[in-house]
Amino acid sequence: MSKRKSKESSGANGECVSQVQKILRERFCHRSATGKLFGIERQHRHLLELLKRTTVHGESNSALIIGPRGSGKTALLNHVLKELTEMKQVKENLLEVHLNGKVKGNCQFFMKNHFLSGLLQTNDKVALKEITRQLHLENVVGDKVFGSFAENLAFLLEALRKGDRTSSCPILFVLDEFDLFVHHKNQTLLYNLFDISQSAQTPITVIGLTCRQDILELLEKRVKSRFSHRQIYLMNSFDFKQYIRIFKEQLSLPAEFPDKSFAQKWNNNIQHLSEDKTVKDVLQNLFHYTKDLRSLHLLLMLAVSNVTVRHPLIAASDLQEASKQIRMDSKANIVHGLSVLEICLIIAMKHLNDVYEGEPFNFQMVYNEFQKFIQRKAHCMYNFEKPVVMKAFEHLLQLELVKPIERPSVRAQREYLLMKLLLDNNQIMDALQAYPNCPTDVKQWAASSLSWL
């Protein structure tokens, strides 16, 4: 009987753990508009009011959302758009069009959201083609829409200018990585979008997202004169107490969680963790390193990944381990997977750096240094042939642990190309300590500063 009970309880516990991981992973990864906004309530009200005037009253506007990466620019916009779709006066008039072509709504009078990214739409022609696709105009006049850039632009502008504030569908253009659109030739697309937003034609709002503080300086005079100069700044200005509160809210389970007793136990544990000195030290280190909430989400994601049926609650040790994984040196990790020969070449380069005070070296110098070590330790190290050593050196070059100073030419011999080591002494020594089964003589050679004599 007791065995059956324990199986049932472990099954229920397993269900709870999988639910917890599903809810928290969605919260950390998908950046959905269901989460909370932290410290940007004023900017939220500003943007919501701006877009409401477009959707409800048919006003044209333009604005820039400016802030460092991870400050919540996209999250803010997603929250505002979600709120707009829930408003009674907007809900019946709204159609959302995303980059993946997913369409919501089925009405004749609607607002369209067009998401353009400077990373994807690398020039005005590509951007214009994407706008035409999202406006569902690609089949209107057949292949003519995708003729020259001038024809496409003329067709789009004519379509937008035919409308008015009362009968036309409001259109929202969202330009992600706005600073990349600024570098397009003559800023033609920006000029025409801002020009229409200043006129009494089809109501449109242009929202740009960028991390460049000097973005207005990059705009041409004619473009700048048509921009409304509305700028919404996002800065991670919260202090450490608020950061702890964000930590608690991000890990807490919602009230509608199916198993109330497990949710209460989980939330009590999170409250206890937020008061733990070890956890506070981990969070303070991350807080001083970066206030980017994506870094906090990564830390919490790694900690949540350790939650299992046997370990159903997060412990302080999980957060400590996650912090170590985040701070782990990627180049040192690469060194752990190298062969002993490749390790020896890195040590030879380290000694050359010490002797010549960081001056560049070539393969021949590294090979000579390695030969000196082999001659001293002939009883414990195998003497590899030069082509084999060259192959190992080229592998280090492919892994980008070594970088050529100058571009290799056809005439130059590979052995004499000048190189630079991209690892410092501390990284090499730390990697050697963690290297499995590293020969003692190799470790001693790395620690010796007189090995070149």
C-alpha positions as CSV (number, residue, x, y, z in Angstrom):
1,M,0.0,0.0,0.0
2,S,2.8,2.4,0.9
3,K,4.6,1.6,-2.4
4,R,1.4,2.5,-4.3
5,K,1.1,5.7,-2.4
6,S,4.7,6.7,-3.0
7,K,4.3,5.9,-6.8
8,E,1.2,8.1,-6.9
9,S,2.9,11.0,-5.0
10,S,6.0,10.8,-7.2
11,G,3.8,10.8,-10.3
12,A,1.9,13.9,-9.1
13,N,5.3,15.5,-8.2
14,G,6.6,14.7,-11.7
15,E,3.6,16.4,-13.2
16,C,4.1,19.5,-11.1
17,V,7.8,19.7,-12.0
18,S,7.1,19.4,-15.7
19,Q,4.4,22.2,-15.3
20,V,6.8,24.4,-13.4
21,Q,9.5,24.0,-16.1
22,K,7.1,24.6,-18.9
23,I,5.7,27.8,-17.3
24,L,9.1,29.3,-16.3
25,R,10.9,28.4,-19.6
26,E,8.1,30.1,-21.6
27,R,8.5,33.1,-19.3
28,F,12.3,33.2,-19.8
29,C,12.6,32.3,-23.5
30,H,9.6,33.5,-25.4
31,R,9.6,37.0,-23.9
32,S,5.8,36.9,-24.3
33,A,3.6,39.9,-23.5
34,T,2.1,38.2,-20.5
35,G,4.9,39.0,-18.1
36,K,5.4,42.1,-16.1
37,L,7.3,45.3,-17.1
38,F,9.8,46.5,-14.6
39,G,10.6,50.2,-14.1
40,I,9.2,51.4,-17.5
41,E,5.5,52.2,-16.5
42,R,5.8,55.8,-17.6
43,Q,7.1,54.9,-21.0
44,H,4.4,52.2,-21.3
45,R,1.7,54.9,-20.8
46,H,3.3,57.2,-23.3
47,L,3.5,54.6,-26.1
48,L,0.0,53.2,-25.4
49,E,-1.5,56.7,-25.6
50,L,0.5,57.4,-28.9
51,L,-0.8,54.2,-30.6
52,K,-4.3,54.7,-29.3
53,R,-4.5,58.0,-31.0
54,T,-3.6,56.2,-34.3
55,T,-5.9,53.3,-33.9
56,V,-8.9,55.2,-32.5
57,H,-8.7,58.7,-33.8
58,G,-6.7,58.1,-37.0
59,E,-3.8,60.3,-36.2
60,S,-0.4,59.8,-37.8
61,N,2.6,59.7,-35.6
62,S,6.3,58.7,-35.4
63,A,8.5,57.8,-32.5
64,L,11.8,56.2,-31.5
65,I,12.3,53.8,-28.6
66,I,15.9,54.1,-27.6
67,G,17.7,52.0,-25.0
68,P,20.6,49.6,-24.6
69,R,20.2,45.9,-25.6
70,G,18.1,44.0,-23.1
71,S,16.4,47.1,-21.7
72,G,13.0,45.9,-22.8
73,K,12.2,47.8,-26.0
74,T,10.6,44.9,-27.8
75,A,8.9,43.7,-24.6
76,L,7.4,47.2,-24.1
77,L,6.1,47.3,-27.7
78,N,4.6,43.8,-27.4
79,H,2.8,44.7,-24.1
80,V,1.3,47.8,-25.7
81,L,0.1,45.9,-28.8
82,K,-1.4,43.2,-26.6
83,E,-3.3,45.9,-24.6
84,L,-4.5,47.5,-27.8
85,T,-6.0,44.2,-29.0
86,E,-7.9,43.9,-25.7
87,M,-9.5,47.3,-26.0
88,K,-13.1,47.3,-27.1
89,Q,-12.8,50.2,-29.5
90,V,-9.7,48.7,-31.1
91,K,-10.4,45.0,-30.9
92,E,-12.9,44.9,-33.7
93,N,-10.7,47.0,-36.0
94,L,-7.4,45.2,-35.5
95,L,-5.4,42.9,-37.8
96,E,-1.9,41.9,-36.8
97,V,0.6,41.0,-39.6
98,H,3.9,39.6,-38.4
99,L,7.1,38.7,-40.3
100,N,6.1,35.1,-40.4
101,G,2.9,36.0,-42.1
102,K,0.7,34.9,-39.3
103,V,-2.6,36.9,-39.5
104,K,-5.1,37.5,-36.7
105,G,-8.6,39.0,-37.3
106,N,-11.1,38.9,-40.1
107,C,-12.6,42.3,-40.7
108,Q,-12.7,45.0,-43.4
109,F,-11.6,48.0,-41.3
110,F,-8.4,47.2,-39.4
111,M,-5.0,48.3,-38.3
112,K,-1.9,46.5,-39.6
113,N,1.4,46.1,-37.8
114,H,4.5,45.7,-40.0
115,F,7.6,44.4,-38.3
116,L,10.8,45.2,-40.3
117,S,14.3,44.4,-39.1
118,G,17.4,46.1,-40.2
119,L,19.2,42.8,-39.9
120,L,16.9,41.2,-42.5
121,Q,15.8,44.0,-44.7
122,T,19.4,45.1,-45.6
123,N,18.3,47.7,-48.3
124,D,15.3,49.7,-49.2
125,K,14.3,47.4,-52.1
126,V,14.1,44.3,-49.8
127,A,12.2,46.4,-47.2
128,L,9.8,47.6,-49.8
129,K,9.2,44.1,-51.0
130,E,8.5,43.0,-47.4
131,I,6.0,45.9,-46.9
132,T,4.2,45.0,-50.1
133,R,4.0,41.4,-49.0
134,Q,2.6,42.2,-45.6
135,L,0.1,44.7,-47.1
136,H,-1.1,41.8,-49.3
137,L,-0.4,43.9,-52.4
138,E,1.9,41.5,-54.3
139,N,-1.0,40.0,-56.3
140,V,-2.8,43.3,-57.1
141,V,-0.9,44.1,-60.2
142,G,1.0,40.9,-60.9
143,D,4.7,41.2,-61.5
144,K,4.6,44.9,-61.8
145,V,4.8,45.4,-58.0
146,F,8.2,43.7,-58.0
147,G,9.6,45.7,-60.9
148,S,12.2,48.5,-60.3
149,F,12.6,50.1,-56.8
150,A,11.1,53.3,-58.2
151,E,8.0,51.6,-59.5
152,N,7.5,49.7,-56.2
153,L,7.8,52.9,-54.2
154,A,5.5,54.9,-56.5
155,F,2.9,52.1,-56.3
156,L,3.1,51.9,-52.5
157,L,3.0,55.7,-52.0
158,E,0.0,56.0,-54.4
159,A,-1.8,53.3,-52.4
160,L,-1.1,55.1,-49.1
161,R,-2.0,58.5,-50.3
162,K,-5.4,57.5,-51.7
163,G,-6.7,57.1,-48.2
164,D,-7.9,59.5,-45.6
165,R,-8.3,59.6,-41.8
166,T,-11.9,58.5,-41.7
167,S,-12.1,55.6,-44.1
168,S,-8.6,54.2,-44.3
169,C,-7.0,51.4,-42.2
170,P,-4.4,52.7,-39.7
171,I,-1.0,51.1,-40.4
172,L,1.8,50.7,-37.9
173,F,5.4,50.3,-39.2
174,V,7.8,48.9,-36.6
175,L,11.4,49.2,-37.7
176,D,13.7,47.0,-35.6
177,E,17.4,47.9,-35.6
178,F,16.4,51.4,-36.9
179,D,20.0,52.6,-37.1
180,L,20.6,50.1,-39.9
181,F,17.8,51.6,-42.0
182,V,19.6,54.9,-41.6
183,H,22.6,53.6,-43.5
184,H,20.4,52.7,-46.6
185,K,21.1,54.8,-49.7
186,N,19.6,58.3,-49.4
187,Q,17.4,57.1,-46.6
188,T,14.6,57.0,-49.2
189,L,12.3,54.6,-47.3
190,L,12.6,56.6,-44.1
191,Y,12.0,59.9,-45.9
192,N,8.8,58.6,-47.5
193,L,7.4,56.9,-44.4
194,F,8.0,60.0,-42.3
195,D,6.6,62.2,-45.0
196,I,3.3,60.3,-45.1
197,S,3.1,60.3,-41.3
198,Q,3.2,64.2,-41.5
199,S,0.4,64.4,-44.0
200,A,-3.4,64.0,-43.7
201,Q,-3.5,60.9,-45.9
202,T,-3.7,57.2,-44.7
203,P,-3.0,57.3,-40.9
204,I,0.3,55.6,-40.2
205,T,2.6,55.4,-37.2
206,V,6.3,54.7,-37.6
207,I,8.0,53.2,-34.5
208,G,11.8,52.7,-34.6
209,L,13.7,50.6,-32.1
210,T,17.4,51.3,-31.7
211,C,20.2,51.1,-29.1
212,R,22.1,54.1,-30.7
213,Q,21.8,57.2,-28.5
214,D,23.0,59.5,-31.4
215,I,20.5,58.2,-33.8
216,L,19.1,61.7,-34.7
217,E,22.5,62.8,-35.7
218,L,22.6,60.1,-38.3
219,L,19.3,61.3,-40.0
220,E,19.6,63.5,-43.1
221,K,18.2,67.0,-42.8
222,R,15.2,66.3,-44.9
223,V,14.4,63.1,-43.0
224,K,14.9,64.8,-39.6
225,S,12.5,67.7,-40.5
226,R,9.7,65.2,-41.1
227,F,10.3,63.2,-37.9
228,S,8.1,64.1,-34.9
229,H,11.2,64.0,-32.6
230,R,9.3,61.9,-30.1
231,Q,11.9,59.8,-28.2
232,I,11.1,57.2,-25.6
233,Y,14.2,56.3,-23.6
234,L,14.5,53.0,-21.7
235,M,17.2,52.6,-19.1
236,N,17.7,49.9,-16.6
237,S,17.5,52.3,-13.7
238,F,16.3,49.9,-11.0
239,D,18.5,49.4,-7.8
240,F,19.5,46.1,-6.2
241,K,16.3,45.9,-4.0
242,Q,14.2,46.1,-7.1
243,Y,16.5,43.5,-8.8
244,I,15.8,41.1,-5.9
245,R,12.0,41.7,-6.4
246,I,12.3,41.0,-10.1
247,F,14.2,37.8,-9.2
248,K,11.3,36.7,-7.0
249,E,8.6,37.7,-9.4
250,Q,10.3,35.9,-12.3
251,L,10.6,32.6,-10.4
252,S,7.2,32.7,-8.6
253,L,4.4,30.5,-9.8
254,P,1.0,32.1,-10.8
255,A,-2.1,31.8,-8.7
256,E,-3.8,29.7,-11.3
257,F,-1.2,26.9,-11.0
258,P,-3.1,23.5,-10.8
259,D,-1.5,22.2,-7.6
260,K,-2.0,24.9,-5.0
261,S,0.0,23.2,-2.2
262,F,3.0,22.7,-4.5
263,A,2.8,26.3,-5.7
264,Q,2.8,27.6,-2.2
265,K,5.8,25.4,-1.2
266,W,7.6,26.6,-4.4
267,N,6.9,30.3,-3.7
268,N,7.9,30.0,-0.1
269,N,11.2,28.5,-1.2
270,I,11.7,31.4,-3.6
271,Q,11.0,33.8,-0.8
272,H,13.6,32.0,1.4
273,L,16.1,32.0,-1.5
274,S,15.7,35.8,-2.0
275,E,16.8,36.3,1.7
276,D,19.7,33.8,1.5
277,K,23.2,35.5,1.7
278,T,24.7,33.1,-0.9
279,V,22.0,33.8,-3.4
280,K,22.3,37.6,-2.8
281,D,26.0,37.4,-3.5
282,V,25.4,35.6,-6.8
283,L,22.7,38.1,-7.8
284,Q,24.9,41.1,-6.7
285,N,27.8,39.9,-8.9
286,L,25.5,39.6,-11.9
287,F,23.8,42.9,-11.1
288,H,27.2,44.8,-11.0
289,Y,28.2,43.0,-14.2
290,T,25.1,43.8,-16.2
291,K,21.5,44.9,-15.4
292,D,20.3,43.2,-18.6
293,L,17.3,41.0,-17.6
294,R,18.2,38.5,-20.3
295,S,21.3,37.6,-18.3
296,L,19.1,37.1,-15.2
297,H,16.8,34.9,-17.3
298,L,19.8,32.8,-18.5
299,L,20.9,32.3,-14.9
300,L,17.4,31.3,-13.8
301,M,17.0,29.0,-16.8
302,L,20.1,27.1,-15.9
303,A,19.0,26.8,-12.3
304,V,15.4,25.7,-13.3
305,S,17.0,23.0,-15.6
306,N,18.3,21.2,-12.4
307,V,14.8,20.8,-11.0
308,T,13.7,17.1,-11.0
309,V,11.3,14.8,-9.1
310,R,14.1,14.0,-6.6
311,H,15.1,17.6,-6.5
312,P,11.8,19.5,-6.8
313,L,12.9,22.9,-5.4
314,I,15.7,25.2,-6.5
315,A,18.6,25.4,-4.0
316,A,21.2,28.1,-3.5
317,S,23.8,25.7,-4.9
318,D,21.9,25.5,-8.2
319,L,22.2,29.2,-8.6
320,Q,25.9,29.1,-7.7
321,E,26.5,26.4,-10.3
322,A,24.5,28.3,-12.9
323,S,26.6,31.5,-12.2
324,K,29.8,29.5,-12.7
325,Q,28.5,28.2,-16.0
326,I,27.6,31.7,-17.2
327,R,31.0,33.1,-16.2
328,M,33.0,30.2,-17.6
329,D,35.7,31.3,-20.1
330,S,34.7,29.9,-23.6
331,K,38.4,29.9,-24.8
332,A,39.5,28.0,-21.7
333,N,36.8,25.4,-22.5
334,I,38.3,25.0,-26.0
335,V,41.7,24.4,-24.5
336,H,40.3,21.5,-22.4
337,G,39.6,19.6,-25.7
338,L,43.0,20.0,-27.2
339,S,45.6,17.3,-27.6
340,V,48.8,17.3,-25.5
341,L,50.8,18.4,-28.6
342,E,48.5,21.4,-29.1
343,I,48.8,22.3,-25.4
344,C,52.6,22.2,-25.7
345,L,52.5,24.6,-28.7
346,I,50.3,27.0,-26.7
347,I,52.8,26.9,-23.8
348,A,55.7,27.5,-26.3
349,M,53.8,30.6,-27.5
350,K,53.2,31.7,-23.9
351,H,57.0,31.6,-23.3
352,L,57.7,33.5,-26.5
353,N,55.2,36.2,-25.4
354,D,57.0,36.4,-22.0
355,V,60.5,36.7,-23.6
356,Y,59.7,39.1,-26.4
357,E,57.1,41.1,-24.4
358,G,54.1,40.3,-26.6
359,E,55.8,40.7,-30.0
360,P,54.3,38.6,-32.8
361,F,55.9,35.2,-33.6
362,N,55.9,32.6,-36.4
363,F,55.5,28.9,-36.5
364,Q,59.3,28.3,-36.8
365,M,59.9,30.1,-33.5
366,V,57.2,28.1,-31.8
367,Y,58.6,24.8,-33.3
368,N,62.1,25.7,-32.1
369,E,60.8,26.4,-28.6
370,F,59.0,23.1,-28.6
371,Q,62.1,21.3,-29.7
372,K,64.1,22.7,-26.8
373,F,61.5,21.2,-24.4
374,I,61.5,17.8,-26.2
375,Q,65.3,17.6,-26.0
376,R,65.2,18.2,-22.2
377,K,62.3,15.7,-21.7
378,A,63.1,13.1,-24.3
379,H,62.4,10.3,-21.9
380,C,58.7,11.2,-21.4
381,M,57.6,13.1,-24.5
382,Y,57.3,11.8,-28.1
383,N,59.2,13.9,-30.7
384,F,56.6,14.6,-33.4
385,E,57.7,15.2,-37.0
386,K,57.5,18.8,-38.2
387,P,54.5,18.3,-40.6
388,V,52.5,16.8,-37.7
389,V,53.4,19.8,-35.5
390,M,52.4,22.1,-38.4
391,K,49.0,20.4,-38.7
392,A,48.4,20.9,-34.9
393,F,49.4,24.6,-35.3
394,E,46.9,25.0,-38.2
395,H,44.2,23.5,-36.0
396,L,44.9,26.1,-33.3
397,L,44.5,28.7,-36.1
398,Q,41.1,27.3,-37.1
399,L,40.0,27.4,-33.5
400,E,40.9,31.1,-33.5
401,L,43.2,30.6,-30.5
402,V,46.0,32.0,-32.8
403,K,45.5,34.9,-35.2
404,P,47.6,36.0,-38.2
405,I,48.9,39.6,-37.9
406,E,48.9,40.1,-41.7
407,R,47.0,38.6,-44.6
408,P,48.7,35.5,-45.9
409,S,50.1,36.0,-49.4
410,V,50.9,33.4,-52.1
411,R,54.6,34.0,-51.9
412,A,55.0,34.0,-48.1
413,Q,55.9,30.6,-46.5
414,R,53.5,29.4,-43.9
415,E,56.2,28.8,-41.4
416,Y,57.2,32.5,-41.3
417,L,53.8,34.2,-41.2
418,L,53.6,36.4,-38.1
419,M,51.0,35.3,-35.5
420,K,49.5,36.5,-32.2
421,L,48.2,34.3,-29.3
422,L,44.7,35.2,-28.3
423,L,45.0,33.7,-24.8
424,D,46.5,35.4,-21.8
425,N,48.7,33.6,-19.2
426,N,46.0,33.3,-16.6
427,Q,43.6,31.6,-19.1
428,I,46.3,29.1,-20.0
429,M,47.3,28.3,-16.4
430,D,43.6,27.9,-15.4
431,A,42.9,25.6,-18.3
432,L,45.9,23.5,-17.5
433,Q,44.8,23.0,-13.9
434,A,41.5,21.6,-15.2
435,Y,43.0,19.7,-18.2
436,P,42.4,15.9,-17.6
437,N,45.6,13.7,-17.3
438,C,47.9,16.5,-18.3
439,P,51.6,15.3,-18.0
440,T,53.4,16.7,-15.0
441,D,56.4,17.8,-17.1
442,V,54.1,19.9,-19.3
443,K,52.5,21.6,-16.3
444,Q,56.0,22.4,-14.9
445,W,57.1,23.7,-18.2
446,A,54.1,26.1,-18.3
447,A,54.8,27.3,-14.8
448,S,58.6,27.8,-15.5
449,S,59.6,31.3,-16.7
450,L,63.2,30.1,-17.5
451,S,62.3,27.3,-19.9
452,W,63.6,29.2,-22.9
453,L,67.2,29.3,-21.5
